[in-house]
Amino acid sequence: MYIERLNAAGDIKQFEGDELMPLAAEIREFLIDHISRTGGHLASNLGVVELTIALHRVLELPKDKLIWDVGHQCYTHKLLTGRRDAFDGLRSYGGISGFPKSAESDCDAFDTGHSSTSISAGLGFAMARDLKGGHERIVSVIGDGSMTGGMAFEAINNAAALKHNYVIVLNDNNMSISENVGTLSAALSRMRTSGWYKGLKEGVHQSLEKIPVYGGKIDATIHRAKGGIKQLMIPGMLFEELGLMYLGPVDGHNIPLMERTLREAFSYNGPVLVHVQTKKGRGFLPAERHPSRFHGTEPFDKERGLPLKHGKATYTDIFSTVMLKLGERDERVIAITAAMMDGTGLKRFHNKFPERFVDVGLAEEHAVTFAAALAKSGMRPVVAVYSSFLQRAYDQILHDVCMQSLPVIFAIDRAGITGADGETHQGVFDLSYLGTMPNMTILSPMNKWELSDMLKYALTYNKGPVAIRYPKGEAFDGLQEKRRRIAYARALELEGGGDVLLFAVGSMVKTALEVKARLKRSGIDAAVVNARFAKPIDTRYLARAADKYRIIVPMEENVISGGFGERVQSFLTESGYEGKVLITAVPNRFVPHGAVETLKRKCKIDAASIARCIKKAYS
């Protein structure tokens, strides 16, 4: 097999031209087989097999720097850099990550996981190279989706100032900026990638600069005339106007063509954008037909392309259903997402109310300020976003929403430990940073019934923003009999007890019930309270609890620092509480990738670990 010859960076250079396409087919078969068992990002990786091969054949890794935007499309890159045997442990605890990790290989130049960062990072590498007098080549690979993020254009705005070579590969798999594909475009592309065009362009400018007095005027006149023609005829002129040489569009599945284009790009003395067109999911029909379904997938039947597990409804499913009902009842409700319509469960809302649904692209900052103005105008915007992505809009939440106390609803999906995607996707910081913001109210449901109730409550709350955080995965459907009306800053006692109070918020309520059962077997009777509000906490209930319980255990799926537990502890300390406060939370460190239950156990926020801690303190 060809793939068995890939054991280290640079091995791909030993392949003959007629061996490359069979190798690409083997890589696709390898990826489909392994991801069907481990889960992971399939469609994006199948789309960049040939592109990755071409890049590795042209670059000298790790000397040259290859930066992947987001990084979820780096699986072929990992195969080409000697990590084939590690794929059985892909995204599992202690195994290789599904994203670039410099700790894994010096061929992974920059750790990534969020979008629109690669051009900024590439410019940093390029400037450092130039200042040190180096000659390494720098390449950033960014998708057309990530180009919707403002940070990418902030970086491009600075790229024109670069005096030496730097290459941006725009991986366009959605035909979003390529209407000019066809005979004329192909001919122009061939002309643009040839040496004479580049030489002519540079030669003309250099000659004009030498003409005394009138050179500037002549150059400006020619530039205006040339610019007018180019705007009409040549694709990608937006990038040229921003100061980048544009090459393409290029067929991203044609390895020889990409190699030639990349080599030409590296010969240019300045920043270059190479526009590559690829097909997401290529080589696996289910992923080609449904790329969003196979963007990040759980294990699946590779013969039929169907998931292996059919679980209960998720919190995302519940949110989807409730949003549809809220949209029907209130015409002010507007749903906003940042390129995550399917992931956040808003597809049904979009289908029913397209005029009240807005996908802003990968631009969380814009989404929040946009929502703030909608709220200021009397609408009721709901911003649906993953917890780890919401942190990108910290300033907008604080400055544009909280400062004006606007009734924006934040539906925060994937809060807490999310598992296999690792550090960049664990949603364990939102209770901390949102909790510092004046006027912000934070709720977290203990089960699917409370998520529904909290969304409805948030719609009636007009005094400021409301954030509702809920975890990834199946929604807890127990404790329906404990369903009660939501009252502002009021907790809900679920079960009474003796000397120990388990004061849990959100997903940790279910864990608290398991802890209670374990403690009971050891002769310790614990009360369980559903905090409901992570901010403001129910100080009235806690004041009474301080007189009753000698151990109070705040429980949260968030880092300790600045979190729910610290707020509880601070209040109890100020109130003169003389008992023990055992904060149960995620340690103040980044949580790696792995199965959720494994990570909870490692973080000691699983039922067994919490029960042991309480028994030790109780004795």
Order of alpha helices (4+ residues) and beta strands (2+ residues): alpha-alpha-alpha-beta-alpha-alpha-beta-alpha-beta-alpha-alpha-alpha-alpha-beta-alpha-beta-alpha-beta-beta-alpha-beta-alpha-beta-alpha-beta-alpha-beta-alpha-beta-alpha-beta-beta-beta-alpha-beta-beta-alpha-beta-alpha-beta-beta-alpha-alpha
